[in-house]
Amino acid sequence: MDKEYVMHIAQTIKEQLLSFTPIPVFMSWGVSEFVATVFQELPALRLKVNGRLHAGYVVIALNGSDYYEVYLLKEDDSNAKCVNEEVCFDELGDVIDRAIESGTDKEEYDKFCDRQLAELLSGTRA
């Protein structure tokens, strides 16, 4: 696959992800790297994340239907788990956040965030 094409697609994915994902949500993922790559013969962007529900890699690949496929991989690149095969560009942040950070139970996640905030605040007062 043409390197320039892969780089262009990865840059587009990154721009769309950052444009349509609220910064606090994106920051909660603990992203530490962005890498343009080819995944399952598709141009892709790989993120290294450290989320509450998943630590490892998220791969966002552009498929032949102009949708994104989102995969979770562990640190050793084993057992890619497909989260969703038909993600529109404006849904990427929500799909990834549910998979790696917030989950599907909003009430449980809100309680988790409240506990984290309380711990942070009590730690800064000491």
ABEGO torsion letter per residue (X at the ends): XBAAAAAAAAAAAAAAAAAABBAAAAAAAGBABBBBBBBGGBBBBBBBBBBAABBEBBBBBBBAAGBBBBBBBBAAGBGBBBABABBBAAAAAAAAAAAAAAEABAAAAAAAAAAAAAAAAAAAAX
